[in-house]
Amino acid sequence: MDADLARMREEYQLGGLDESDLADDPITMFDRWFEDARRGGVHEPNAMVLSTVSGGRPSARAVLLKGYDAIGFRFYTNHDSRKAHELTADPACALVFGWFELQRQVRIEGSAARLSRADDEAYFATRPRASQLGAWASAQSSVVSGRGELEAAYVEAERRFEGVDVPCPPYWGGYVVSPHTVEFWQGRRGRMHDRLVYRRSTVQEADQWLVQRLAP
């Protein structure tokens, strides 16, 4: 083991998180922290790790958050990708936002559902043209012979849609992850971190959130 790596550590002391700091629901609380991350200079604050599972084996990758509201957290992808196939087979998934500059992270567990075609097309229309063309050029997660194959496919997409708007591919679209657990983690001195978690509880046909503190 690398001795220098074993000694690498940072003392977390930027702040704390008390129960009195929390909003009534996790989406409002997430909005507060997301704005802190944007103002605090976090690089790509909407980057998140999406974890899925297939046959009892987990897989994870970084994707970009493209919206959130009371329903959940939205992202977009190719529906033929590995993550999409895994979500079709098992919609249970997890998200992690690592805002390390603020010594914070948010952990979300929930279930993913596909967005409507209208939602897909509305978001796709806002993407840069280069990204739109890339969606047509890449058969995401499939094996390719090399970089040249990808570049040739991109050139073909450019030729195909020259002079016209690029439509949303039929195999491309979004998901919304509806959370049942949202944990807010704030680093503290001595590794005595603050971990406050919202858990969804359906009581008398109305969604409510229970808050618990977890040991670090």
C-alpha positions in Angstrom: 0.0 0.0 0.0 1.2 3.5 -0.8 2.2 5.1 2.5 1.6 8.6 1.2 -1.9 7.6 0.1 -2.7 6.1 3.5 -1.8 9.4 5.1 -3.9 11.6 2.8 -6.8 13.2 4.6 -8.4 16.5 5.2 -10.0 17.9 8.3 -13.6 18.9 7.6 -14.5 22.1 9.4 -16.5 24.3 7.0 -19.7 24.0 9.0 -22.3 21.7 10.5 -25.9 20.5 9.9 -28.5 20.6 12.6 -32.1 19.4 12.5 -33.2 23.0 12.8 -31.4 23.8 9.5 -33.6 21.4 7.5 -36.5 22.3 5.3 -39.8 20.5 5.7 -39.1 18.4 2.6 -35.9 17.1 0.9 -36.6 18.8 -2.4 -36.6 22.2 -0.8 -33.5 21.3 1.2 -31.8 20.0 -2.0 -32.6 23.3 -3.7 -30.9 25.2 -0.9 -27.8 23.1 -1.1 -27.7 23.1 -4.9 -27.7 26.9 -4.9 -24.9 26.9 -2.4 -23.0 24.6 -4.7 -23.5 26.8 -7.7 -22.5 29.9 -5.8 -19.7 28.2 -4.0 -17.7 27.4 -7.2 -18.4 23.7 -7.3 -17.4 22.4 -10.8 -20.4 21.0 -12.5 -22.7 21.0 -9.5 -25.3 19.0 -11.5 -23.0 16.1 -12.0 -24.2 13.0 -10.1 -23.3 9.4 -9.9 -26.2 7.1 -10.9 -26.1 3.5 -9.6 -28.2 0.8 -11.1 -28.3 -3.0 -10.5 -28.7 -6.0 -12.8 -28.7 -9.6 -11.6 -27.5 -8.6 -8.2 -24.5 -6.7 -9.6 -24.3 -2.9 -9.2 -22.9 -0.5 -11.8 -22.3 3.2 -11.5 -21.5 6.1 -13.8 -21.6 9.9 -13.8 -24.5 11.7 -15.5 -25.9 15.2 -15.4 -29.0 16.3 -13.5 -31.2 18.2 -15.9 -34.1 19.2 -13.6 -35.7 18.5 -10.3 -39.1 19.2 -8.7 -41.5 17.6 -6.2 -41.7 14.5 -8.3 -38.0 13.8 -8.5 -34.7 14.2 -10.3 -34.4 14.1 -14.1 -31.6 13.0 -16.4 -31.5 11.9 -20.1 -29.8 9.1 -22.0 -30.0 6.6 -24.8 -32.7 4.1 -24.1 -30.5 1.4 -25.6 -27.7 2.1 -23.1 -26.7 -0.3 -20.4 -28.1 2.0 -17.7 -31.5 2.2 -19.5 -31.7 -1.6 -19.9 -30.9 -2.0 -16.2 -33.5 0.5 -15.2 -36.1 -1.2 -17.4 -35.4 -4.5 -15.6 -35.2 -3.0 -12.2 -36.1 0.7 -11.6 -34.5 0.8 -8.2 -31.5 3.1 -8.3 -29.4 5.6 -6.3 -27.9 9.0 -7.0 -24.9 10.7 -5.3 -23.9 14.4 -5.5 -20.4 15.0 -4.3 -19.9 18.7 -3.6 -16.4 18.2 -2.1 -15.5 21.9 -2.2 -18.2 22.4 0.4 -17.5 19.2 2.2 -21.0 18.0 1.4 -22.7 15.1 -0.3 -26.3 14.2 -1.0 -27.3 10.6 -1.3 -30.7 9.7 -2.9 -32.4 6.3 -3.2 -35.5 5.8 -5.2 -37.2 4.4 -8.3 -36.8 5.6 -12.0 -39.5 6.0 -14.5 -39.3 7.2 -18.1 -40.5 10.7 -19.0 -43.0 11.4 -21.7 -42.1 11.8 -25.4 -43.1 15.4 -25.2 -40.7 16.0 -22.3 -37.9 14.2 -24.2 -38.4 16.4 -27.3 -38.7 19.6 -25.4 -35.4 19.1 -23.6 -33.6 17.7 -26.7 -34.5 20.9 -28.6 -32.5 22.9 -26.0 -29.3 20.9 -26.4 -26.4 22.3 -28.4 -26.4 21.1 -32.0 -23.2 19.1 -31.6 -24.7 17.2 -28.7 -27.9 16.5 -30.7 -25.8 15.1 -33.6 -23.8 13.0 -31.1 -27.1 11.4 -29.9 -27.7 10.2 -33.5 -24.0 9.1 -34.1 -23.5 7.0 -30.9 -25.1 3.7 -30.3 -24.4 4.1 -26.6 -22.8 1.2 -24.7 -22.3 -0.8 -27.9 -18.8 -2.1 -28.8 -17.1 -0.2 -31.6 -14.0 -1.0 -33.7 -12.3 2.3 -32.8 -12.5 6.1 -32.6 -12.6 6.2 -36.4 -16.0 4.4 -36.4 -17.4 7.0 -34.1 -16.1 9.9 -36.0 -17.5 8.5 -39.3 -20.9 8.1 -37.7 -20.8 11.7 -36.5 -19.9 13.0 -40.0 -22.8 11.0 -41.4 -25.1 12.6 -38.9 -23.9 16.0 -39.9 -24.5 15.2 -43.6 -28.0 13.7 -42.8 -29.2 16.8 -41.0 -27.4 19.5 -42.9 -29.5 22.6 -43.1 -32.3 21.3 -40.9 -33.1 21.0 -37.2 -31.9 17.8 -35.6 -34.9 15.8 -34.3 -34.9 13.9 -31.1 -34.0 10.2 -31.8 -36.7 7.7 -31.1 -34.4 5.8 -28.8 -33.4 8.8 -26.7 -35.1 10.3 -23.7 -35.3 11.0 -20.0 -36.0 9.5 -16.6 -37.2 10.9 -13.4 -35.9 9.3 -10.1 -38.6 9.6 -7.5 -36.9 9.5 -4.1 -37.9 7.5 -1.0 -34.7 8.4 0.9 -32.6 11.5 0.7 -29.5 12.0 3.0 -27.7 15.2 3.5 -24.1 14.8 4.6 -21.9 17.5 6.0 -18.3 16.8 6.9 -17.2 17.6 10.5 -14.0 17.5 12.5 -12.7 14.2 13.7 -14.9 12.4 11.2 -17.9 13.1 13.4 -19.9 14.0 10.3 -23.5 15.2 10.3 -25.9 12.8 8.5 -29.5 13.8 8.3 -31.8 11.6 6.3 -35.4 12.1 5.0 -37.4 8.9 4.6 -40.8 8.9 2.8 -43.7 7.6 4.8 -47.2 7.3 3.5 -49.5 8.1 6.4 -53.3 8.4 6.0 -52.9 8.6 2.2 -50.6 11.6 2.4 -46.9 11.5 1.7 -44.9 12.6 4.7 -41.2 12.7 5.4 -39.6 11.4 8.5 -36.2 12.8 9.5 -33.5 10.8 11.3 -29.9 11.4 12.3 -27.4 8.7 11.4 -24.1 8.0 13.1 -21.1 8.8 10.9 
